[in-house]
Amino acid sequence: MRATLIKTDGPWLEATVDTEFGTFFAMDCITCDEHAVPAPNKEFEAELTATILSEPAWDEIFNSNPEKLIGLVQRTGWQYFGYGRIDSIRPTVTDCGILKVEGAISTNDERVIGSDVRVPIDRLELNKI
């Protein structure tokens, strides 16, 4: 996706990035390499990835998206809720539109494919492609 770096507090700290999907706050994984730093207010190819530190309760995942939303909603800082649909298992992948979240839950039950879910993202990360 195309993105513009608006602000960063430095490598591995919070960055603000504008994308076609909106403005996001994410961990800056790009300015640690001085050759990869995008020019101010210039678009670059970026990727947002998600880190999930713990597996939430199934009820929380499967009962929190009755509206069948797709996208990210900020909780605080770089923490978000990812709303989307489970695309596959082994590993479990949730399509949240702007990114695919892998490993929010662990299951071998194929009946969950197509379920509309909400997964907690503990850290959204900004990477340059």
One Martini backbone bead per residue (centre of mass of N, CA, C, O) as a GRO file, in nm:
protein
  129
    1MET     BB    1   0.101   0.033   0.014
    2ARG     BB    2   0.041   0.361   0.034
    3ALA     BB    3   0.253   0.603   0.216
    4THR     BB    4   0.283   0.855   0.487
    5LEU     BB    5   0.510   1.003   0.685
    6ILE     BB    6   0.444   1.219   0.953
    7LYS     BB    7   0.561   1.069   1.224
    8THR     BB    8   0.841   1.022   1.461
    9ASP     BB    9   1.009   0.894   1.764
   10GLY     BB   10   1.152   0.650   1.638
   11PRO     BB   11   1.292   0.370   1.665
   12TRP     BB   12   1.044   0.155   1.795
   13LEU     BB   13   0.839   0.375   1.788
   14GLU     BB   14   0.609   0.603   1.732
   15ALA     BB   15   0.402   0.629   1.439
   16THR     BB   16   0.272   0.830   1.172
   17VAL     BB   17   0.032   0.721   0.916
   18ASP     BB   18  -0.068   0.760   0.585
   19THR     BB   19  -0.351   0.624   0.410
   20GLU     BB   20  -0.613   0.509   0.220
   21PHE     BB   21  -0.741   0.400   0.516
   22GLY     BB   22  -0.575   0.609   0.691
   23THR     BB   23  -0.475   0.678   1.015
   24PHE     BB   24  -0.178   0.556   1.187
   25PHE     BB   25  -0.044   0.382   1.472
   26ALA     BB   26   0.302   0.275   1.490
   27MET     BB   27   0.569   0.090   1.478
   28ASP     BB   28   0.893   0.184   1.398
   29CYS     BB   29   1.055  -0.020   1.125
   30ILE     BB   30   1.236   0.204   0.932
   31THR     BB   31   1.450   0.416   1.087
   32CYS     BB   32   1.692   0.214   1.153
   33ASP     BB   33   1.739   0.260   0.840
   34GLU     BB   34   1.877   0.523   0.679
   35HIS     BB   35   1.808   0.408   0.376
   36ALA     BB   36   1.476   0.373   0.443
   37VAL     BB   37   1.400   0.658   0.476
   38PRO     BB   38   1.156   0.854   0.415
   39ALA     BB   39   1.055   1.120   0.281
   40PRO     BB   40   0.909   1.392   0.355
   41ASN     BB   41   0.588   1.371   0.235
   42LYS     BB   42   0.640   1.089   0.096
   43GLU     BB   43   0.570   0.830  -0.080
   44PHE     BB   44   0.541   0.476   0.009
   45GLU     BB   45   0.602   0.144   0.051
   46ALA     BB   46   0.381  -0.037   0.268
   47GLU     BB   47   0.348  -0.226   0.583
   48LEU     BB   48   0.119  -0.382   0.791
   49THR     BB   49   0.156  -0.529   1.112
   50ALA     BB   50   0.087  -0.789   1.359
   51THR     BB   51   0.082  -0.816   1.718
   52ILE     BB   52   0.026  -1.102   1.929
   53LEU     BB   53   0.059  -1.188   2.279
   54SER     BB   54  -0.238  -1.309   2.318
   55GLU     BB   55  -0.502  -1.529   2.369
   56PRO     BB   56  -0.813  -1.483   2.344
   57ALA     BB   57  -1.124  -1.526   2.395
   58TRP     BB   58  -1.357  -1.671   2.202
   59ASP     BB   59  -1.601  -1.493   2.268
   60GLU     BB   60  -1.460  -1.228   2.192
   61ILE     BB   61  -1.409  -1.299   1.894
   62PHE     BB   62  -1.709  -1.425   1.800
   63ASN     BB   63  -1.904  -1.177   1.956
   64SER     BB   64  -1.766  -0.878   1.834
   65ASN     BB   65  -1.899  -0.901   1.504
   66PRO     BB   66  -2.216  -0.858   1.405
   67GLU     BB   67  -2.159  -0.631   1.165
   68LYS     BB   68  -1.923  -0.721   0.974
   69LEU     BB   69  -1.656  -0.592   0.997
   70ILE     BB   70  -1.382  -0.402   0.830
   71GLY     BB   71  -1.089  -0.340   1.018
   72LEU     BB   72  -0.961  -0.068   1.216
   73VAL     BB   73  -0.952  -0.002   1.579
   74GLN     BB   74  -0.860   0.206   1.811
   75ARG     BB   75  -0.755   0.193   2.142
   76THR     BB   76  -0.427   0.249   2.188
   77GLY     BB   77  -0.208   0.374   2.019
   78TRP     BB   78  -0.091   0.063   1.870
   79GLN     BB   79  -0.371  -0.038   1.951
   80TYR     BB   80  -0.606  -0.282   1.818
   81PHE     BB   81  -0.888  -0.368   1.636
   82GLY     BB   82  -0.965  -0.651   1.439
   83TYR     BB   83  -1.183  -0.658   1.165
   84GLY     BB   84  -1.318  -0.976   1.036
   85ARG     BB   85  -1.226  -1.269   0.841
   86ILE     BB   86  -1.186  -1.598   0.824
   87ASP     BB   87  -0.977  -1.769   0.584
   88SER     BB   88  -0.791  -1.963   0.773
   89ILE     BB   89  -0.606  -2.253   0.866
   90ARG     BB   90  -0.301  -2.345   0.934
   91PRO     BB   91  -0.307  -2.083   0.980
   92THR     BB   92  -0.472  -1.833   1.127
   93VAL     BB   93  -0.662  -1.604   0.915
   94THR     BB   94  -0.735  -1.251   0.923
   95ASP     BB   95  -0.935  -1.035   0.735
   96CYS     BB   96  -0.891  -0.660   0.768
   97GLY     BB   97  -0.803  -0.548   0.475
   98ILE     BB   98  -0.522  -0.392   0.539
   99LEU     BB   99  -0.483  -0.677   0.689
  100LYS     BB  100  -0.332  -0.981   0.794
  101VAL     BB  101  -0.405  -1.194   1.066
  102GLU     BB  102  -0.186  -1.402   1.246
  103GLY     BB  103  -0.263  -1.603   1.528
  104ALA     BB  104  -0.508  -1.525   1.721
  105ILE     BB  105  -0.573  -1.827   1.678
  106SER     BB  106  -0.610  -2.182   1.762
  107THR     BB  107  -0.705  -2.414   1.496
  108ASN     BB  108  -0.878  -2.711   1.325
  109ASP     BB  109  -1.157  -2.576   1.270
  110GLU     BB  110  -1.327  -2.526   0.968
  111ARG     BB  111  -1.592  -2.372   1.073
  112VAL     BB  112  -1.448  -2.078   1.107
  113ILE     BB  113  -1.461  -2.028   0.826
  114GLY     BB  114  -1.612  -1.702   0.775
  115SER     BB  115  -1.587  -1.567   1.033
  116ASP     BB  116  -1.682  -1.300   1.229
  117VAL     BB  117  -1.431  -1.088   1.382
  118ARG     BB  118  -1.237  -0.996   1.684
  119VAL     BB  119  -0.902  -0.875   1.717
  120PRO     BB  120  -0.632  -0.825   1.915
  121ILE     BB  121  -0.388  -0.566   1.883
  122ASP     BB  122  -0.085  -0.491   2.038
  123ARG     BB  123   0.086  -0.433   1.755
  124LEU     BB  124   0.150  -0.199   1.521
  125GLU     BB  125   0.343  -0.223   1.213
  126LEU     BB  126   0.591  -0.042   1.027
  127ASN     BB  127   0.676  -0.114   0.687
  128LYS     BB  128   0.907  -0.135   0.431
  129ILE     BB  129   0.917  -0.244   0.078
   0.00000   0.00000   0.00000
